[in-house]
Amino acid sequence: QEHLVESGGGLVQPGESLRLSCEASKTIVSIAAMGWYRQAPGKQREFVAASTAGGFINTADSVKGRFTLSIDIAKKRVDLQMNSLEPEDTAVYYCNIKGRGTTGPLRDYWGQGTQVTVSS
C-alpha cells in the first residue's frame, strides 16, 4: 500500500529548475513533520529539507539558497522547489513524513523515490 505519492523528477541541465511534490494518503491521519531526503549512487541517504507541522523549516547547507521547501498540512502535501541545479544534486529523492496512521505510534513513512538527474 502506498502511503505517499511523489512526482516531479526528471532530467535537466545545470542551472535549471525542478519541483518535486509529495502527497500523503488518508491512511496517514496526523503529521508531525514532512520533508525530503536524497541518495546519490554509492552514497548514503542524506537529509535535504524538512518542516515541522508548525512550519519550522530546516534545510541542508548544501542546498540552502537554492532549494525551497513548502508544506500544506491540510492537503498533506510537501513540495521541494529546486533552483540552480548542479550535477552534484543528481540523486533519487525520497519524500518522508513523520506521522501516525489510525492506529500505532508515530513512525516514518517513505515515498518510492523519484530520480533527479542534472547533466549537460
BAMAR-801550 format. One record per residue (C-alpha): chain; residue number from 1; x, y, z. Coordinates in steps of 0.5 Angstrom, whole numbers. Layout:
% BAMAR-801550
<A NUM <X Y Z>>
...
END
This chain:
% BAMAR-801550
<A 1 <0 0 0>>
<A 2 <3 7 -2>>
<A 3 <2 12 4>>
<A 4 <6 17 0>>
<A 5 <6 19 -8>>
<A 6 <12 23 -11>>
<A 7 <12 27 -17>>
<A 8 <16 32 -21>>
<A 9 <23 28 -22>>
<A 10 <27 29 -29>>
<A 11 <33 30 -33>>
<A 12 <35 38 -33>>
<A 13 <41 42 -35>>
<A 14 <46 45 -30>>
<A 15 <43 52 -27>>
<A 16 <35 49 -29>>
<A 17 <30 48 -24>>
<A 18 <25 42 -22>>
<A 19 <19 42 -17>>
<A 20 <18 36 -13>>
<A 21 <11 34 -10>>
<A 22 <9 29 -5>>
<A 23 <2 28 -2>>
<A 24 <0 23 3>>
<A 25 <-6 18 3>>
<A 26 <-11 18 8>>
<A 27 <-8 13 12>>
<A 28 <-4 18 15>>
<A 29 <-8 22 20>>
<A 30 <-4 26 23>>
<A 31 <3 29 21>>
<A 32 <9 32 26>>
<A 33 <14 33 20>>
<A 34 <15 33 13>>
<A 35 <21 33 8>>
<A 36 <26 31 3>>
<A 37 <32 26 3>>
<A 38 <36 24 -3>>
<A 39 <41 19 -4>>
<A 40 <46 19 -10>>
<A 41 <50 13 -13>>
<A 42 <54 10 -8>>
<A 43 <53 14 -2>>
<A 44 <48 14 4>>
<A 45 <42 17 4>>
<A 46 <42 25 7>>
<A 47 <38 30 9>>
<A 48 <35 35 4>>
<A 49 <30 40 8>>
<A 50 <24 39 13>>
<A 51 <19 42 16>>
<A 52 <15 41 23>>
<A 53 <8 41 22>>
<A 54 <8 48 26>>
<A 55 <12 51 20>>
<A 56 <19 51 23>>
<A 57 <24 49 17>>
<A 58 <31 46 17>>
<A 59 <35 46 10>>
<A 60 <42 42 9>>
<A 61 <47 47 8>>
<A 62 <49 44 1>>
<A 63 <42 46 -2>>
<A 64 <41 53 2>>
<A 65 <39 59 -2>>
<A 66 <38 54 -8>>
<A 67 <32 49 -5>>
<A 68 <26 52 -2>>
<A 69 <21 47 2>>
<A 70 <14 49 3>>
<A 71 <8 45 6>>
<A 72 <1 45 6>>
<A 73 <-1 41 12>>
<A 74 <-9 41 11>>
<A 75 <-7 38 4>>
<A 76 <-2 33 7>>
<A 77 <3 36 2>>
<A 78 <10 38 1>>
<A 79 <14 41 -4>>
<A 80 <21 42 -6>>
<A 81 <23 48 -11>>
<A 82 <30 46 -13>>
<A 83 <33 52 -17>>
<A 84 <40 53 -20>>
<A 85 <41 45 -20>>
<A 86 <48 42 -20>>
<A 87 <51 36 -22>>
<A 88 <52 34 -15>>
<A 89 <45 34 -14>>
<A 90 <44 28 -18>>
<A 91 <40 23 -14>>
<A 92 <34 19 -12>>
<A 93 <30 24 -8>>
<A 94 <25 21 -2>>
<A 95 <19 24 1>>
<A 96 <19 23 8>>
<A 97 <13 24 13>>
<A 98 <13 23 21>>
<A 99 <6 22 23>>
<A 100 <1 17 25>>
<A 101 <-4 12 22>>
<A 102 <-11 11 25>>
<A 103 <-7 6 30>>
<A 104 <0 5 32>>
<A 105 <6 10 34>>
<A 106 <9 16 31>>
<A 107 <13 13 25>>
<A 108 <17 15 19>>
<A 109 <13 14 12>>
<A 110 <18 14 6>>
<A 111 <16 15 -2>>
<A 112 <18 11 -7>>
<A 113 <23 15 -9>>
<A 114 <24 20 -16>>
<A 115 <30 21 -20>>
<A 116 <33 27 -21>>
<A 117 <39 28 -26>>
<A 118 <43 34 -27>>
<A 119 <47 33 -33>>
<A 120 <49 37 -39>>
END
